[in-house]
Every structure is written in C-alpha cells, then in structure tokens.
Amino acid sequence: MTLSADSANPFEIMARKCELLGKKNLYGNTVSNANNKNRTRSLVNLSWKRFWVAELKQFVRVRVSNRALRIIDKVGGLIPACRKNQKTLSPELEKVLKKASS
C-alpha cells in the first residue's frame, strides 16, 4: 500500500505491477496426468527502491522489477530509463518525468 499525497484516496492499494516496464503476474494452469486443471500464478519479482533524481534534487520511491533495476543501472539512472520506456510508464512515473523535463 502506498500513501500518495496526490491521490484523492490516501489508502489506495497498488497492483503488483512494475512501474517502469509494466510487467504483471502470469496466470496459467498446472495440468495433471488425469487432465485436471488447477489455476496458478507466477508473481513478478518486484521490490521498492529509492532513486535520487538530480533534476528534482529529491528521492523518488518506485516499485520496480528486477529486470527494470538492471535497465536503470545500464542506462544510468531513473530519468533516462523513463525516457527510454515511455510507453509502459505508470502515471506516477509520468509525473516525475514531466517535472524533471521542465
């Protein structure tokens, strides 16, 4: 659960979704020899991480996948990674990118 000053509801619950890449849980079936199907889900490897954004001179806390952490490390920061993956950004990261660009 995140407490956001911007949202109208302070107890808004976030989905298990990467804020940078948009990765979500995978759903499927485990099928037995008798062809019985049981629903399963594979969770995304998410973690909370604070990144220093020099343009804003503050920390930004985001929930990202392990893959997104590697991309952020490779391109050299949160803002360059946001610019590279603009199609899949969460609304919170879009706001951060807009503030940093202006």
C-alpha positions in Angstrom: 0.0 0.0 0.0 1.3 3.4 -0.9 0.3 6.7 0.7 0.3 9.3 -2.0 -0.3 13.0 -1.4 -1.6 13.4 -5.0 -4.4 10.8 -4.9 -7.9 11.5 -3.5 -8.0 8.2 -1.6 -5.0 8.0 0.8 -5.4 4.2 1.2 -5.2 3.3 -2.5 -3.8 -0.2 -3.0 -1.3 -0.6 -5.9 -1.4 -3.6 -8.2 1.6 -6.0 -8.3 2.9 -4.3 -11.4 6.3 -2.8 -12.4 6.0 1.0 -12.6 8.7 1.2 -15.3 8.1 -1.8 -17.6 4.5 -2.6 -16.8 5.3 -6.3 -16.1 2.4 -8.1 -14.4 1.7 -11.5 -12.9 1.4 -14.5 -15.3 -1.6 -16.8 -14.9 -1.9 -20.4 -16.2 -2.8 -23.9 -15.3 -1.0 -26.9 -13.9 -2.3 -29.9 -15.7 -2.2 -33.4 -14.1 -2.0 -36.7 -15.8 -5.8 -37.0 -15.4 -6.1 -33.7 -17.2 -7.3 -31.9 -14.1 -6.5 -28.2 -14.4 -5.5 -26.1 -11.3 -5.1 -22.4 -11.7 -1.7 -21.0 -10.8 0.0 -17.6 -11.0 3.6 -16.6 -11.2 4.4 -13.3 -9.3 6.7 -10.7 -10.7 9.9 -10.1 -8.8 9.1 -6.6 -7.5 10.9 -4.5 -5.0 10.6 -1.0 -3.6 13.6 1.2 -4.5 14.6 4.8 -3.9 16.3 6.6 -6.7 18.0 10.0 -6.4 16.7 12.3 -9.2 19.3 15.1 -9.7 16.9 17.2 -11.8 14.4 17.4 -8.9 17.0 17.2 -6.1 15.0 14.6 -4.3 14.5 10.9 -3.9 11.7 9.1 -5.8 10.4 5.8 -4.4 9.2 3.3 -7.1 8.2 -0.3 -7.2 10.2 -1.9 -10.0 11.0 -5.4 -11.2 14.5 -6.9 -11.0 14.7 -6.5 -14.8 13.9 -2.8 -14.5 16.6 -2.4 -11.9 19.1 -3.8 -14.4 17.9 -1.4 -17.1 18.1 1.6 -14.8 21.6 0.6 -13.9 22.6 0.2 -17.5 21.2 3.4 -18.9 22.5 5.5 -16.0 19.5 6.5 -13.8 15.8 6.6 -13.4 15.0 9.5 -15.7 17.0 8.1 -18.7 15.2 4.8 -18.2 11.8 6.5 -18.1 12.6 8.3 -21.4 13.6 5.0 -23.0 10.4 3.2 -21.8 7.8 6.0 -22.1 5.0 3.7 -23.5 4.9 1.5 -20.3 5.3 4.1 -17.5 2.9 4.3 -14.6 1.1 7.6 -14.1 3.3 8.4 -11.1 6.5 8.0 -13.1 5.0 10.1 -15.9 4.5 12.9 -13.4 8.1 12.6 -12.3 9.4 12.6 -15.9 7.3 15.7 -16.7 8.6 17.5 -13.6 12.2 16.6 -14.4 11.9 17.6 -18.1 10.6 21.1 -17.3 
